């Protein structure tokens, strides 16, 4: 059998730092692009706050952006197959209104 018919997959050793493993919450993403890159800013908006902070910025080549789009679509499809359709609610205006402000 030729190597072309049975290509070997190389394993990649990926390290996950403890701080990165905790994750960063984001409820808003802003995407911009140029001819050579896509820039995705992940933002966390807090209730009743007109100011938000970019928590993470990811820069992708157009090819990686397209691969990411396909991978995300595949994962959403598998999630919905297992758990039901994800409801797509109309996007609220920015700043987000989470309801009445609480009092202590």
C-alpha positions as CSV (number, residue, x, y, z in Angstrom):
1,X,0.0,0.0,0.0
2,X,1.4,3.4,-0.9
3,X,1.8,6.3,1.6
4,X,-0.6,8.4,-0.6
5,X,-3.5,6.0,0.2
6,X,-2.7,5.9,3.9
7,X,-1.2,9.1,5.0
8,X,0.1,9.1,8.6
9,X,-1.3,11.8,10.9
10,X,1.4,13.5,13.0
11,X,0.4,14.2,16.6
12,X,0.8,17.8,17.9
13,X,1.9,18.3,21.5
14,X,-0.3,21.2,22.7
15,X,0.3,22.8,26.1
16,X,-2.6,24.5,28.0
17,X,-1.5,27.0,30.6
18,X,-3.6,27.1,33.8
19,X,-4.7,30.7,33.3
20,X,-5.8,30.0,29.7
21,X,-7.5,26.8,30.7
22,X,-9.8,28.8,33.0
23,X,-11.2,30.5,29.9
24,X,-12.5,34.0,29.4
25,X,-16.2,34.8,29.3
26,X,-17.4,36.8,26.3
27,X,-21.0,37.8,25.4
28,X,-20.1,39.9,22.4
29,X,-17.6,39.5,19.5
30,X,-16.6,42.1,16.9
31,X,-15.0,40.9,13.7
32,X,-13.0,43.1,11.3
33,X,-10.9,42.0,8.3
34,X,-8.4,43.2,5.8
35,X,-7.0,41.6,2.7
36,X,-4.5,39.5,4.8
37,X,-6.2,38.9,8.2
38,X,-9.4,38.6,10.3
39,X,-9.4,40.2,13.7
40,X,-11.9,38.9,16.3
41,X,-12.3,40.9,19.5
42,X,-14.1,39.0,22.3
43,X,-15.8,41.4,24.7
44,X,-17.5,41.1,28.0
45,X,-20.4,43.5,28.5
46,X,-21.7,44.1,32.0
47,X,-25.4,45.0,32.8
48,X,-26.1,48.7,32.8
49,X,-22.6,49.6,31.9
50,X,-22.1,51.7,28.7
51,X,-18.4,50.8,28.6
52,X,-17.0,47.4,27.7
53,X,-13.5,45.9,27.6
54,X,-11.9,43.7,25.0
55,X,-11.0,40.5,26.9
56,X,-9.2,38.7,24.1
57,X,-8.1,39.4,20.5
58,X,-7.5,36.6,18.0
59,X,-5.9,37.3,14.6
60,X,-6.4,34.7,11.8
61,X,-5.4,34.4,8.2
62,X,-8.3,34.2,5.8
63,X,-7.7,30.5,5.3
64,X,-7.7,29.8,9.1
65,X,-10.8,32.0,9.5
66,X,-12.6,29.8,6.9
67,X,-11.5,26.6,8.6
68,X,-12.6,28.0,11.9
69,X,-16.0,28.9,10.4
70,X,-16.4,25.3,9.1
71,X,-15.3,23.8,12.4
72,X,-17.7,26.0,14.4
73,X,-20.6,25.2,12.1
74,X,-19.9,21.5,12.4
75,X,-19.8,21.7,16.2
76,X,-23.0,23.7,16.4
77,X,-24.7,21.1,14.1
78,X,-23.5,18.3,16.4
79,X,-24.6,20.2,19.5
80,X,-28.1,20.8,18.1
81,X,-28.3,17.1,17.0
82,X,-27.7,16.1,20.6
83,X,-29.5,18.9,22.5
84,X,-32.0,20.5,20.2
85,X,-32.0,23.7,18.2
86,X,-30.2,26.7,19.7
87,X,-32.6,29.6,19.8
88,X,-31.4,32.7,17.8
89,X,-32.9,35.6,19.6
90,X,-32.9,39.1,18.1
91,X,-29.7,40.9,19.0
92,X,-30.3,43.5,21.8
93,X,-29.0,47.0,21.3
94,X,-25.6,47.9,22.8
95,X,-25.3,48.5,25.7
96,X,-27.0,45.3,26.7
97,X,-29.9,45.6,29.1
98,X,-30.0,42.7,31.5
99,X,-33.2,44.0,33.2
100,X,-33.8,46.1,36.3
101,X,-30.8,47.0,38.4
102,X,-30.5,45.1,41.7
103,X,-30.2,46.8,45.1
104,X,-28.5,45.5,48.2
